């Protein structure tokens, strides 16, 4: 798994979880403040698209995950 794939999976999971906890129609509803987490993740994805900087990617690289470009350079 590459860092790009993990970031997409992680961001999607966090957004779905925060929507489940923050939407009043959800059976898992806890508080509307959970919607702020979805907004934060969405804003991070937005700025990542323009700048290419993602804090989670730095953490994943320290744990040894490789990016797509690193995998293609090895092959």
CHARMM internal coordinates of N, CA and C (Angstrom, degrees):
IC EDIT
DIST 1 N 1 CA 1.4508
DIST 1 CA 1 C 1.5260
ANGL 1 N 1 CA 1 C 108.70
DIST 1 C 2 N 1.2991
ANGL 1 CA 1 C 2 N 116.22
DIHE 1 N 1 CA 1 C 2 N 139.27
DIST 2 N 2 CA 1.4625
ANGL 1 C 2 N 2 CA 121.38
DIHE 1 CA 1 C 2 N 2 CA -179.56
DIST 2 CA 2 C 1.5229
ANGL 2 N 2 CA 2 C 110.41
DIHE 1 C 2 N 2 CA 2 C -97.40
DIST 2 C 3 N 1.3206
ANGL 2 CA 2 C 3 N 115.58
DIHE 2 N 2 CA 2 C 3 N 166.11
DIST 3 N 3 CA 1.4668
ANGL 2 C 3 N 3 CA 119.94
DIHE 2 CA 2 C 3 N 3 CA 179.09
DIST 3 CA 3 C 1.5198
ANGL 3 N 3 CA 3 C 110.99
DIHE 2 C 3 N 3 CA 3 C -62.17
DIST 3 C 4 N 1.3323
ANGL 3 CA 3 C 4 N 116.95
DIHE 3 N 3 CA 3 C 4 N -38.14
DIST 4 N 4 CA 1.4677
ANGL 3 C 4 N 4 CA 120.08
DIHE 3 CA 3 C 4 N 4 CA -179.43
DIST 4 CA 4 C 1.5300
ANGL 4 N 4 CA 4 C 111.16
DIHE 3 C 4 N 4 CA 4 C -63.24
DIST 4 C 5 N 1.3335
ANGL 4 CA 4 C 5 N 116.48
DIHE 4 N 4 CA 4 C 5 N -43.53
DIST 5 N 5 CA 1.4621
ANGL 4 C 5 N 5 CA 119.91
DIHE 4 CA 4 C 5 N 5 CA 178.42
DIST 5 CA 5 C 1.5225
ANGL 5 N 5 CA 5 C 111.45
DIHE 4 C 5 N 5 CA 5 C -63.97
DIST 5 C 6 N 1.3264
ANGL 5 CA 5 C 6 N 116.57
DIHE 5 N 5 CA 5 C 6 N -43.97
DIST 6 N 6 CA 1.4554
ANGL 5 C 6 N 6 CA 120.37
DIHE 5 CA 5 C 6 N 6 CA -178.86
DIST 6 CA 6 C 1.5284
ANGL 6 N 6 CA 6 C 111.03
DIHE 5 C 6 N 6 CA 6 C -63.57
DIST 6 C 7 N 1.3321
ANGL 6 CA 6 C 7 N 117.37
DIHE 6 N 6 CA 6 C 7 N -41.14
DIST 7 N 7 CA 1.4620
ANGL 6 C 7 N 7 CA 121.15
DIHE 6 CA 6 C 7 N 7 CA 179.29
DIST 7 CA 7 C 1.5221
ANGL 7 N 7 CA 7 C 110.54
DIHE 6 C 7 N 7 CA 7 C -61.50
DIST 7 C 8 N 1.3276
ANGL 7 CA 7 C 8 N 117.43
DIHE 7 N 7 CA 7 C 8 N -43.14
DIST 8 N 8 CA 1.4654
ANGL 7 C 8 N 8 CA 120.60
DIHE 7 CA 7 C 8 N 8 CA 179.04
DIST 8 CA 8 C 1.5272
ANGL 8 N 8 CA 8 C 111.30
DIHE 7 C 8 N 8 CA 8 C -63.75
DIST 8 C 9 N 1.3256
ANGL 8 CA 8 C 9 N 116.90
DIHE 8 N 8 CA 8 C 9 N -44.52
DIST 9 N 9 CA 1.4629
ANGL 8 C 9 N 9 CA 120.72
DIHE 8 CA 8 C 9 N 9 CA 179.77
DIST 9 CA 9 C 1.5268
ANGL 9 N 9 CA 9 C 110.60
DIHE 8 C 9 N 9 CA 9 C -65.07
DIST 9 C 10 N 1.3233
ANGL 9 CA 9 C 10 N 117.10
DIHE 9 N 9 CA 9 C 10 N -45.55
DIST 10 N 10 CA 1.4589
ANGL 9 C 10 N 10 CA 121.47
DIHE 9 CA 9 C 10 N 10 CA -178.73
DIST 10 CA 10 C 1.5263
ANGL 10 N 10 CA 10 C 111.23
DIHE 9 C 10 N 10 CA 10 C -63.91
DIST 10 C 11 N 1.3260
ANGL 10 CA 10 C 11 N 117.04
DIHE 10 N 10 CA 10 C 11 N -46.41
DIST 11 N 11 CA 1.4680
ANGL 10 C 11 N 11 CA 120.73
DIHE 10 CA 10 C 11 N 11 CA -179.54
DIST 11 CA 11 C 1.5262
ANGL 11 N 11 CA 11 C 110.50
DIHE 10 C 11 N 11 CA 11 C -62.86
DIST 11 C 12 N 1.3187
ANGL 11 CA 11 C 12 N 117.39
DIHE 11 N 11 CA 11 C 12 N -43.47
DIST 12 N 12 CA 1.4574
ANGL 11 C 12 N 12 CA 120.69
DIHE 11 CA 11 C 12 N 12 CA 178.28
DIST 12 CA 12 C 1.5154
ANGL 12 N 12 CA 12 C 112.14
DIHE 11 C 12 N 12 CA 12 C -61.85
DIST 12 C 13 N 1.3243
ANGL 12 CA 12 C 13 N 116.93
DIHE 12 N 12 CA 12 C 13 N -42.19
DIST 13 N 13 CA 1.4620
ANGL 12 C 13 N 13 CA 120.97
DIHE 12 CA 12 C 13 N 13 CA 179.77
DIST 13 CA 13 C 1.5245
ANGL 13 N 13 CA 13 C 111.35
DIHE 12 C 13 N 13 CA 13 C -65.76
DIST 13 C 14 N 1.3322
ANGL 13 CA 13 C 14 N 117.22
DIHE 13 N 13 CA 13 C 14 N -42.44
DIST 14 N 14 CA 1.4674
ANGL 13 C 14 N 14 CA 120.47
DIHE 13 CA 13 C 14 N 14 CA 179.86
DIST 14 CA 14 C 1.5292
ANGL 14 N 14 CA 14 C 110.56
DIHE 13 C 14 N 14 CA 14 C -65.71
DIST 14 C 15 N 1.3108
ANGL 14 CA 14 C 15 N 117.57
DIHE 14 N 14 CA 14 C 15 N -41.44
DIST 15 N 15 CA 1.4647
ANGL 14 C 15 N 15 CA 120.59
DIHE 14 CA 14 C 15 N 15 CA 178.96
DIST 15 CA 15 C 1.5287
ANGL 15 N 15 CA 15 C 110.52
DIHE 14 C 15 N 15 CA 15 C -64.45
DIST 15 C 16 N 1.3273
ANGL 15 CA 15 C 16 N 117.76
DIHE 15 N 15 CA 15 C 16 N -45.66
DIST 16 N 16 CA 1.4614
ANGL 15 C 16 N 16 CA 120.00
DIHE 15 CA 15 C 16 N 16 CA 179.32
DIST 16 CA 16 C 1.5254
ANGL 16 N 16 CA 16 C 111.47
DIHE 15 C 16 N 16 CA 16 C -63.68
DIST 16 C 17 N 1.3203
ANGL 16 CA 16 C 17 N 117.48
DIHE 16 N 16 CA 16 C 17 N -40.96
DIST 17 N 17 CA 1.4633
ANGL 16 C 17 N 17 CA 120.67
DIHE 16 CA 16 C 17 N 17 CA 178.58
DIST 17 CA 17 C 1.5242
ANGL 17 N 17 CA 17 C 111.55
DIHE 16 C 17 N 17 CA 17 C -64.43
DIST 17 C 18 N 1.3362
ANGL 17 CA 17 C 18 N 116.72
DIHE 17 N 17 CA 17 C 18 N -44.80
DIST 18 N 18 CA 1.4612
ANGL 17 C 18 N 18 CA 119.24
DIHE 17 CA 17 C 18 N 18 CA -179.36
DIST 18 CA 18 C 1.5207
ANGL 18 N 18 CA 18 C 111.57
DIHE 17 C 18 N 18 CA 18 C -67.26
DIST 18 C 19 N 1.3267
ANGL 18 CA 18 C 19 N 117.53
DIHE 18 N 18 CA 18 C 19 N -33.67
DIST 19 N 19 CA 1.4662
ANGL 18 C 19 N 19 CA 119.75
DIHE 18 CA 18 C 19 N 19 CA 175.18
DIST 19 CA 19 C 1.5258
ANGL 19 N 19 CA 19 C 111.10
DIHE 18 C 19 N 19 CA 19 C -68.08
DIST 19 C 20 N 1.3289
ANGL 19 CA 19 C 20 N 116.48
DIHE 19 N 19 CA 19 C 20 N -39.85
DIST 20 N 20 CA 1.4664
ANGL 19 C 20 N 20 CA 119.67
DIHE 19 CA 19 C 20 N 20 CA 178.38
DIST 20 CA 20 C 1.5278
ANGL 20 N 20 CA 20 C 111.12
DIHE 19 C 20 N 20 CA 20 C -64.03
DIST 20 C 21 N 1.3291
ANGL 20 CA 20 C 21 N 116.94
DIHE 20 N 20 CA 20 C 21 N -36.68
DIST 21 N 21 CA 1.4619
ANGL 20 C 21 N 21 CA 120.38
DIHE 20 CA 20 C 21 N 21 CA -179.28
DIST 21 CA 21 C 1.5246
ANGL 21 N 21 CA 21 C 113.00
DIHE 20 C 21 N 21 CA 21 C -83.81
DIST 21 C 22 N 1.3402
ANGL 21 CA 21 C 22 N 117.49
DIHE 21 N 21 CA 21 C 22 N -19.07
DIST 22 N 22 CA 1.4584
ANGL 21 C 22 N 22 CA 120.37
DIHE 21 CA 21 C 22 N 22 CA -174.25
DIST 22 CA 22 C 1.5170
ANGL 22 N 22 CA 22 C 116.13
DIHE 21 C 22 N 22 CA 22 C -107.55
DIST 22 C 23 N 1.3254
ANGL 22 CA 22 C 23 N 117.67
DIHE 22 N 22 CA 22 C 23 N -15.27
DIST 23 N 23 CA 1.4668
ANGL 22 C 23 N 23 CA 120.47
DIHE 22 CA 22 C 23 N 23 CA -179.15
DIST 23 CA 23 C 1.5308
ANGL 23 N 23 CA 23 C 109.40
DIHE 22 C 23 N 23 CA 23 C -88.77
DIST 23 C 24 N 1.3147
ANGL 23 CA 23 C 24 N 116.05
DIHE 23 N 23 CA 23 C 24 N 127.71
DIST 24 N 24 CA 1.4602
ANGL 23 C 24 N 24 CA 120.02
DIHE 23 CA 23 C 24 N 24 CA -176.04
DIST 24 CA 24 C 1.5229
ANGL 24 N 24 CA 24 C 113.17
DIHE 23 C 24 N 24 CA 24 C -63.98
DIST 24 C 25 N 1.3069
ANGL 24 CA 24 C 25 N 118.43
DIHE 24 N 24 CA 24 C 25 N -24.79
DIST 25 N 25 CA 1.4631
ANGL 24 C 25 N 25 CA 121.59
DIHE 24 CA 24 C 25 N 25 CA 179.76
DIST 25 CA 25 C 1.5206
ANGL 25 N 25 CA 25 C 112.44
DIHE 24 C 25 N 25 CA 25 C -78.18
DIST 25 C 26 N 1.3207
ANGL 25 CA 25 C 26 N 117.89
DIHE 25 N 25 CA 25 C 26 N -11.00
DIST 26 N 26 CA 1.4556
ANGL 25 C 26 N 26 CA 122.00
DIHE 25 CA 25 C 26 N 26 CA -177.49
DIST 26 CA 26 C 1.5318
ANGL 26 N 26 CA 26 C 111.02
DIHE 25 C 26 N 26 CA 26 C -79.38
DIST 26 C 27 N 1.3364
ANGL 26 CA 26 C 27 N 116.33
DIHE 26 N 26 CA 26 C 27 N 142.24
DIST 27 N 27 CA 1.4699
ANGL 26 C 27 N 27 CA 118.46
DIHE 26 CA 26 C 27 N 27 CA 175.33
DIST 27 CA 27 C 1.5297
ANGL 27 N 27 CA 27 C 113.06
DIHE 26 C 27 N 27 CA 27 C -69.54
DIST 27 C 28 N 1.3240
ANGL 27 CA 27 C 28 N 117.24
DIHE 27 N 27 CA 27 C 28 N -14.16
DIST 28 N 28 CA 1.4674
ANGL 27 C 28 N 28 CA 121.88
DIHE 27 CA 27 C 28 N 28 CA 178.39
DIST 28 CA 28 C 1.5230
ANGL 28 N 28 CA 28 C 112.80
DIHE 27 C 28 N 28 CA 28 C -97.08
DIST 28 C 29 N 1.3328
ANGL 28 CA 28 C 29 N 116.84
DIHE 28 N 28 CA 28 C 29 N 9.73
DIST 29 N 29 CA 1.4737
ANGL 28 C 29 N 29 CA 121.49
DIHE 28 CA 28 C 29 N 29 CA -174.68
DIST 29 CA 29 C 1.5227
ANGL 29 N 29 CA 29 C 111.14
DIHE 28 C 29 N 29 CA 29 C -52.95
DIST 29 C 30 N 1.3342
ANGL 29 CA 29 C 30 N 114.40
DIHE 29 N 29 CA 29 C 30 N 133.93
DIST 30 N 30 CA 1.4628
ANGL 29 C 30 N 30 CA 120.93
DIHE 29 CA 29 C 30 N 30 CA 176.65
DIST 30 CA 30 C 1.5220
ANGL 30 N 30 CA 30 C 110.70
DIHE 29 C 30 N 30 CA 30 C -124.56
DIST 30 C 31 N 1.3334
ANGL 30 CA 30 C 31 N 116.36
DIHE 30 N 30 CA 30 C 31 N -54.05
DIST 31 N 31 CA 1.4565
ANGL 30 C 31 N 31 CA 121.34
DIHE 30 CA 30 C 31 N 31 CA -178.30
DIST 31 CA 31 C 1.5256
ANGL 31 N 31 CA 31 C 108.95
DIHE 30 C 31 N 31 CA 31 C -158.98
DIST 31 C 32 N 1.3245
ANGL 31 CA 31 C 32 N 115.85
DIHE 31 N 31 CA 31 C 32 N 145.83
DIST 32 N 32 CA 1.4701
ANGL 31 C 32 N 32 CA 119.67
DIHE 31 CA 31 C 32 N 32 CA 178.45
DIST 32 CA 32 C 1.5279
ANGL 32 N 32 CA 32 C 112.13
DIHE 31 C 32 N 32 CA 32 C -67.25
DIST 32 C 33 N 1.3200
ANGL 32 CA 32 C 33 N 117.29
DIHE 32 N 32 CA 32 C 33 N -17.21
DIST 33 N 33 CA 1.4623
ANGL 32 C 33 N 33 CA 120.62
DIHE 32 CA 32 C 33 N 33 CA -179.63
DIST 33 CA 33 C 1.5287
ANGL 33 N 33 CA 33 C 112.58
DIHE 32 C 33 N 33 CA 33 C -66.65
DIST 33 C 34 N 1.3343
ANGL 33 CA 33 C 34 N 118.05
DIHE 33 N 33 CA 33 C 34 N -18.46
DIST 34 N 34 CA 1.4596
ANGL 33 C 34 N 34 CA 121.02
DIHE 33 CA 33 C 34 N 34 CA 176.00
DIST 34 CA 34 C 1.5266
ANGL 34 N 34 CA 34 C 111.21
DIHE 33 C 34 N 34 CA 34 C -63.60
DIST 34 C 35 N 1.3139
ANGL 34 CA 34 C 35 N 118.31
DIHE 34 N 34 CA 34 C 35 N -22.53
DIST 35 N 35 CA 1.4641
ANGL 34 C 35 N 35 CA 120.76
DIHE 34 CA 34 C 35 N 35 CA 179.16
DIST 35 CA 35 C 1.5238
ANGL 35 N 35 CA 35 C 111.68
DIHE 34 C 35 N 35 CA 35 C -65.59
DIST 35 C 36 N 1.3309
ANGL 35 CA 35 C 36 N 117.20
DIHE 35 N 35 CA 35 C 36 N -24.54
DIST 36 N 36 CA 1.4608
ANGL 35 C 36 N 36 CA 120.37
DIHE 35 CA 35 C 36 N 36 CA 176.31
DIST 36 CA 36 C 1.5251
ANGL 36 N 36 CA 36 C 111.16
DIHE 35 C 36 N 36 CA 36 C -63.13
DIST 36 C 37 N 1.3208
ANGL 36 CA 36 C 37 N 117.23
DIHE 36 N 36 CA 36 C 37 N -33.10
DIST 37 N 37 CA 1.4573
ANGL 36 C 37 N 37 CA 120.11
DIHE 36 CA 36 C 37 N 37 CA 177.89
DIST 37 CA 37 C 1.5312
ANGL 37 N 37 CA 37 C 110.69
DIHE 36 C 37 N 37 CA 37 C -65.55
DIST 37 C 38 N 1.3217
ANGL 37 CA 37 C 38 N 117.10
DIHE 37 N 37 CA 37 C 38 N -42.10
DIST 38 N 38 CA 1.4649
ANGL 37 C 38 N 38 CA 120.67
DIHE 37 CA 37 C 38 N 38 CA 176.84
DIST 38 CA 38 C 1.5293
ANGL 38 N 38 CA 38 C 110.39
DIHE 37 C 38 N 38 CA 38 C -61.57
DIST 38 C 39 N 1.3262
ANGL 38 CA 38 C 39 N 116.83
DIHE 38 N 38 CA 38 C 39 N -41.29
DIST 39 N 39 CA 1.4690
ANGL 38 C 39 N 39 CA 120.86
DIHE 38 CA 38 C 39 N 39 CA 178.43
DIST 39 CA 39 C 1.5313
ANGL 39 N 39 CA 39 C 110.91
DIHE 38 C 39 N 39 CA 39 C -64.64
DIST 39 C 40 N 1.3282
ANGL 39 CA 39 C 40 N 117.39
DIHE 39 N 39 CA 39 C 40 N -39.92
DIST 40 N 40 CA 1.4620
ANGL 39 C 40 N 40 CA 121.54
DIHE 39 CA 39 C 40 N 40 CA 179.52
DIST 40 CA 40 C 1.5286
ANGL 40 N 40 CA 40 C 111.07
DIHE 39 C 40 N 40 CA 40 C -64.37
DIST 40 C 41 N 1.3273
ANGL 40 CA 40 C 41 N 117.03
DIHE 40 N 40 CA 40 C 41 N -45.70
DIST 41 N 41 CA 1.4660
ANGL 40 C 41 N 41 CA 120.57
DIHE 40 CA 40 C 41 N 41 CA 179.65
DIST 41 CA 41 C 1.5331
ANGL 41 N 41 CA 41 C 110.05
DIHE 40 C 41 N 41 CA 41 C -65.02
DIST 41 C 42 N 1.3187
ANGL 41 CA 41 C 42 N 116.81
DIHE 41 N 41 CA 41 C 42 N -42.01
DIST 42 N 42 CA 1.4602
ANGL 41 C 42 N 42 CA 120.15
DIHE 41 CA 41 C 42 N 42 CA 177.45
DIST 42 CA 42 C 1.5209
ANGL 42 N 42 CA 42 C 112.12
DIHE 41 C 42 N 42 CA 42 C -61.57
DIST 42 C 43 N 1.3236
ANGL 42 CA 42 C 43 N 117.19
DIHE 42 N 42 CA 42 C 43 N -41.13
DIST 43 N 43 CA 1.4696
ANGL 42 C 43 N 43 CA 120.77
DIHE 42 CA 42 C 43 N 43 CA 178.11
DIST 43 CA 43 C 1.5263
ANGL 43 N 43 CA 43 C 111.00
DIHE 42 C 43 N 43 CA 43 C -65.43
DIST 43 C 44 N 1.3339
ANGL 43 CA 43 C 44 N 117.22
DIHE 43 N 43 CA 43 C 44 N -38.91
DIST 44 N 44 CA 1.4624
ANGL 43 C 44 N 44 CA 120.25
DIHE 43 CA 43 C 44 N 44 CA 177.00
DIST 44 CA 44 C 1.5217
ANGL 44 N 44 CA 44 C 111.54
DIHE 43 C 44 N 44 CA 44 C -64.31
DIST 44 C 45 N 1.3297
ANGL 44 CA 44 C 45 N 117.02
DIHE 44 N 44 CA 44 C 45 N -41.13
DIST 45 N 45 CA 1.4646
ANGL 44 C 45 N 45 CA 120.02
DIHE 44 CA 44 C 45 N 45 CA 177.40
DIST 45 CA 45 C 1.5265
ANGL 45 N 45 CA 45 C 111.02
DIHE 44 C 45 N 45 CA 45 C -64.10
DIST 45 C 46 N 1.3257
ANGL 45 CA 45 C 46 N 115.84
DIHE 45 N 45 CA 45 C 46 N -38.40
DIST 46 N 46 CA 1.4632
ANGL 45 C 46 N 46 CA 120.94
DIHE 45 CA 45 C 46 N 46 CA 179.05
DIST 46 CA 46 C 1.5284
ANGL 46 N 46 CA 46 C 110.98
DIHE 45 C 46 N 46 CA 46 C -62.53
DIST 46 C 47 N 1.3361
ANGL 46 CA 46 C 47 N 116.86
DIHE 46 N 46 CA 46 C 47 N -49.80
DIST 47 N 47 CA 1.4648
ANGL 46 C 47 N 47 CA 118.99
DIHE 46 CA 46 C 47 N 47 CA -178.96
DIST 47 CA 47 C 1.5205
ANGL 47 N 47 CA 47 C 110.92
DIHE 46 C 47 N 47 CA 47 C -69.99
DIST 47 C 48 N 1.3315
ANGL 47 CA 47 C 48 N 119.02
DIHE 47 N 47 CA 47 C 48 N -30.04
DIST 48 N 48 CA 1.4597
ANGL 47 C 48 N 48 CA 121.80
DIHE 47 CA 47 C 48 N 48 CA 176.77
DIST 48 CA 48 C 1.5260
ANGL 48 N 48 CA 48 C 110.94
DIHE 47 C 48 N 48 CA 48 C -63.84
DIST 48 C 49 N 1.3255
ANGL 48 CA 48 C 49 N 116.60
DIHE 48 N 48 CA 48 C 49 N -35.63
DIST 49 N 49 CA 1.4587
ANGL 48 C 49 N 49 CA 120.57
DIHE 48 CA 48 C 49 N 49 CA 177.99
DIST 49 CA 49 C 1.5174
ANGL 49 N 49 CA 49 C 112.78
DIHE 48 C 49 N 49 CA 49 C -63.03
DIST 49 C 50 N 1.3258
ANGL 49 CA 49 C 50 N 117.32
DIHE 49 N 49 CA 49 C 50 N -32.53
DIST 50 N 50 CA 1.4684
ANGL 49 C 50 N 50 CA 121.19
DIHE 49 CA 49 C 50 N 50 CA -179.67
DIST 50 CA 50 C 1.5239
ANGL 50 N 50 CA 50 C 113.09
DIHE 49 C 50 N 50 CA 50 C -89.90
DIST 50 C 51 N 1.3356
ANGL 50 CA 50 C 51 N 116.57
DIHE 50 N 50 CA 50 C 51 N -40.86
DIST 51 N 51 CA 1.4577
ANGL 50 C 51 N 51 CA 119.55
DIHE 50 CA 50 C 51 N 51 CA -171.92
DIST 51 CA 51 C 1.5282
ANGL 51 N 51 CA 51 C 113.56
DIHE 50 C 51 N 51 CA 51 C -98.45
DIST 51 C 52 N 1.3244
ANGL 51 CA 51 C 52 N 117.31
DIHE 51 N 51 CA 51 C 52 N -25.30
DIST 52 N 52 CA 1.4533
ANGL 51 C 52 N 52 CA 120.00
DIHE 51 CA 51 C 52 N 52 CA -176.17
DIST 52 CA 52 C 1.5182
ANGL 52 N 52 CA 52 C 112.79
DIHE 51 C 52 N 52 CA 52 C 79.91
DIST 52 C 53 N 1.3349
ANGL 52 CA 52 C 53 N 118.34
DIHE 52 N 52 CA 52 C 53 N 4.49
DIST 53 N 53 CA 1.4618
ANGL 52 C 53 N 53 CA 122.36
DIHE 52 CA 52 C 53 N 53 CA -179.60
DIST 53 CA 53 C 1.5210
ANGL 53 N 53 CA 53 C 109.86
DIHE 52 C 53 N 53 CA 53 C -99.80
DIST 53 C 54 N 1.3309
ANGL 53 CA 53 C 54 N 116.21
DIHE 53 N 53 CA 53 C 54 N 127.57
DIST 54 N 54 CA 1.4580
ANGL 53 C 54 N 54 CA 121.75
DIHE 53 CA 53 C 54 N 54 CA 177.69
DIST 54 CA 54 C 1.5285
ANGL 54 N 54 CA 54 C 108.03
DIHE 53 C 54 N 54 CA 54 C -140.16
DIST 54 C 55 N 1.3362
ANGL 54 CA 54 C 55 N 117.90
DIHE 54 N 54 CA 54 C 55 N 119.52
DIST 55 N 55 CA 1.4675
ANGL 54 C 55 N 55 CA 120.10
DIHE 54 CA 54 C 55 N 55 CA 179.40
DIST 55 CA 55 C 1.5335
ANGL 55 N 55 CA 55 C 112.79
DIHE 54 C 55 N 55 CA 55 C -58.99
DIST 55 C 56 N 1.3298
ANGL 55 CA 55 C 56 N 117.27
DIHE 55 N 55 CA 55 C 56 N -36.90
DIST 56 N 56 CA 1.4622
ANGL 55 C 56 N 56 CA 119.96
DIHE 55 CA 55 C 56 N 56 CA 179.49
DIST 56 CA 56 C 1.5294
ANGL 56 N 56 CA 56 C 110.95
DIHE 55 C 56 N 56 CA 56 C -63.55
DIST 56 C 57 N 1.3154
ANGL 56 CA 56 C 57 N 117.70
DIHE 56 N 56 CA 56 C 57 N -34.57
DIST 57 N 57 CA 1.4618
ANGL 56 C 57 N 57 CA 120.63
DIHE 56 CA 56 C 57 N 57 CA 179.29
DIST 57 CA 57 C 1.5318
ANGL 57 N 57 CA 57 C 110.88
DIHE 56 C 57 N 57 CA 57 C -63.56
DIST 57 C 58 N 1.3176
ANGL 57 CA 57 C 58 N 116.76
DIHE 57 N 57 CA 57 C 58 N -38.67
DIST 58 N 58 CA 1.4689
ANGL 57 C 58 N 58 CA 120.15
DIHE 57 CA 57 C 58 N 58 CA 177.79
DIST 58 CA 58 C 1.5244
ANGL 58 N 58 CA 58 C 110.74
DIHE 57 C 58 N 58 CA 58 C -62.52
DIST 58 C 59 N 1.3229
ANGL 58 CA 58 C 59 N 116.61
DIHE 58 N 58 CA 58 C 59 N -41.32
DIST 59 N 59 CA 1.4693
ANGL 58 C 59 N 59 CA 121.51
DIHE 58 CA 58 C 59 N 59 CA 179.45
DIST 59 CA 59 C 1.5312
ANGL 59 N 59 CA 59 C 109.99
DIHE 58 C 59 N 59 CA 59 C -65.98
DIST 59 C 60 N 1.3223
ANGL 59 CA 59 C 60 N 116.59
DIHE 59 N 59 CA 59 C 60 N -44.48
DIST 60 N 60 CA 1.4583
ANGL 59 C 60 N 60 CA 120.35
DIHE 59 CA 59 C 60 N 60 CA -178.86
DIST 60 CA 60 C 1.5187
ANGL 60 N 60 CA 60 C 112.02
DIHE 59 C 60 N 60 CA 60 C -64.11
DIST 60 C 61 N 1.3224
ANGL 60 CA 60 C 61 N 117.54
DIHE 60 N 60 CA 60 C 61 N -37.02
DIST 61 N 61 CA 1.4639
ANGL 60 C 61 N 61 CA 120.78
DIHE 60 CA 60 C 61 N 61 CA 178.50
DIST 61 CA 61 C 1.5272
ANGL 61 N 61 CA 61 C 110.90
DIHE 60 C 61 N 61 CA 61 C -66.54
DIST 61 C 62 N 1.3366
ANGL 61 CA 61 C 62 N 116.76
DIHE 61 N 61 CA 61 C 62 N -34.20
DIST 62 N 62 CA 1.4648
ANGL 61 C 62 N 62 CA 119.51
DIHE 61 CA 61 C 62 N 62 CA 176.50
DIST 62 CA 62 C 1.5225
ANGL 62 N 62 CA 62 C 111.73
DIHE 61 C 62 N 62 CA 62 C -67.08
DIST 62 C 63 N 1.3432
ANGL 62 CA 62 C 63 N 116.36
DIHE 62 N 62 CA 62 C 63 N -28.44
DIST 63 N 63 CA 1.4565
ANGL 62 C 63 N 63 CA 120.99
DIHE 62 CA 62 C 63 N 63 CA 176.97
DIST 63 CA 63 C 1.5254
ANGL 63 N 63 CA 63 C 112.65
DIHE 62 C 63 N 63 CA 63 C -84.16
DIST 63 C 64 N 1.3271
ANGL 63 CA 63 C 64 N 117.05
DIHE 63 N 63 CA 63 C 64 N -0.72
DIST 64 N 64 CA 1.4536
ANGL 63 C 64 N 64 CA 120.86
DIHE 63 CA 63 C 64 N 64 CA 173.46
DIST 64 CA 64 C 1.5157
ANGL 64 N 64 CA 64 C 116.27
DIHE 63 C 64 N 64 CA 64 C 99.87
DIST 64 C 65 N 1.3308
ANGL 64 CA 64 C 65 N 119.01
DIHE 64 N 64 CA 64 C 65 N 0.25
DIST 65 N 65 CA 1.4637
ANGL 64 C 65 N 65 CA 119.68
DIHE 64 CA 64 C 65 N 65 CA 176.20
DIST 65 CA 65 C 1.5255
ANGL 65 N 65 CA 65 C 109.22
DIHE 64 C 65 N 65 CA 65 C -70.63
DIST 65 C 66 N 1.2993
ANGL 65 CA 65 C 66 N 116.07
DIHE 65 N 65 CA 65 C 66 N 143.73
DIST 66 N 66 CA 1.4557
ANGL 65 C 66 N 66 CA 120.94
DIHE 65 CA 65 C 66 N 66 CA -179.59
DIST 66 CA 66 C 1.5129
ANGL 66 N 66 CA 66 C 110.42
DIHE 65 C 66 N 66 CA 66 C -105.07
DIST 66 C 67 N 1.3261
ANGL 66 CA 66 C 67 N 115.75
DIHE 66 N 66 CA 66 C 67 N 151.38
DIST 67 N 67 CA 1.4643
ANGL 66 C 67 N 67 CA 121.04
DIHE 66 CA 66 C 67 N 67 CA 176.72
DIST 67 CA 67 C 1.5242
ANGL 67 N 67 CA 67 C 109.01
DIHE 66 C 67 N 67 CA 67 C -83.64
DIST 67 C 68 N 1.3188
ANGL 67 CA 67 C 68 N 116.31
DIHE 67 N 67 CA 67 C 68 N 168.95
DIST 68 N 68 CA 1.4671
ANGL 67 C 68 N 68 CA 120.59
DIHE 67 CA 67 C 68 N 68 CA 177.92
DIST 68 CA 68 C 1.5148
ANGL 68 N 68 CA 68 C 111.45
DIHE 67 C 68 N 68 CA 68 C -58.90
DIST 68 C 69 N 1.3252
ANGL 68 CA 68 C 69 N 116.97
DIHE 68 N 68 CA 68 C 69 N -41.49
DIST 69 N 69 CA 1.4704
ANGL 68 C 69 N 69 CA 119.91
DIHE 68 CA 68 C 69 N 69 CA -178.32
DIST 69 CA 69 C 1.5248
ANGL 69 N 69 CA 69 C 111.40
DIHE 68 C 69 N 69 CA 69 C -66.39
DIST 69 C 70 N 1.3367
ANGL 69 CA 69 C 70 N 117.89
DIHE 69 N 69 CA 69 C 70 N -34.52
DIST 70 N 70 CA 1.4588
ANGL 69 C 70 N 70 CA 119.85
DIHE 69 CA 69 C 70 N 70 CA 177.22
DIST 70 CA 70 C 1.5290
ANGL 70 N 70 CA 70 C 111.61
DIHE 69 C 70 N 70 CA 70 C -68.74
DIST 70 C 71 N 1.3302
ANGL 70 CA 70 C 71 N 116.96
DIHE 70 N 70 CA 70 C 71 N -36.69
DIST 71 N 71 CA 1.4541
ANGL 70 C 71 N 71 CA 120.55
DIHE 70 CA 70 C 71 N 71 CA 178.59
DIST 71 CA 71 C 1.5197
ANGL 71 N 71 CA 71 C 111.78
DIHE 70 C 71 N 71 CA 71 C -68.09
DIST 71 C 72 N 1.3289
ANGL 71 CA 71 C 72 N 117.39
DIHE 71 N 71 CA 71 C 72 N -38.86
DIST 72 N 72 CA 1.4551
ANGL 71 C 72 N 72 CA 120.81
DIHE 71 CA 71 C 72 N 72 CA 179.49
DIST 72 CA 72 C 1.5269
ANGL 72 N 72 CA 72 C 111.27
DIHE 71 C 72 N 72 CA 72 C -70.75
DIST 72 C 73 N 1.3309
ANGL 72 CA 72 C 73 N 117.26
DIHE 72 N 72 CA 72 C 73 N -30.67
DIST 73 N 73 CA 1.4693
ANGL 72 C 73 N 73 CA 120.50
DIHE 72 CA 72 C 73 N 73 CA 179.09
DIST 73 CA 73 C 1.5249
ANGL 73 N 73 CA 73 C 110.71
DIHE 72 C 73 N 73 CA 73 C -70.66
DIST 73 C 74 N 1.3367
ANGL 73 CA 73 C 74 N 116.90
DIHE 73 N 73 CA 73 C 74 N -30.32
DIST 74 N 74 CA 1.4721
ANGL 73 C 74 N 74 CA 120.55
DIHE 73 CA 73 C 74 N 74 CA 179.43
DIST 74 CA 74 C 1.5207
ANGL 74 N 74 CA 74 C 111.43
DIHE 73 C 74 N 74 CA 74 C -75.36
DIST 74 C 75 N 1.3498
ANGL 74 CA 74 C 75 N 115.59
DIHE 74 N 74 CA 74 C 75 N -36.13
DIST 75 N 75 CA 1.4634
ANGL 74 C 75 N 75 CA 120.12
DIHE 74 CA 74 C 75 N 75 CA -173.40
DIST 75 CA 75 C 1.4647
ANGL 75 N 75 CA 75 C 112.65
DIHE 74 C 75 N 75 CA 75 C -76.96
END
COOR INIT
IC SEED 1 N 1 CA 1 C
IC BUILD
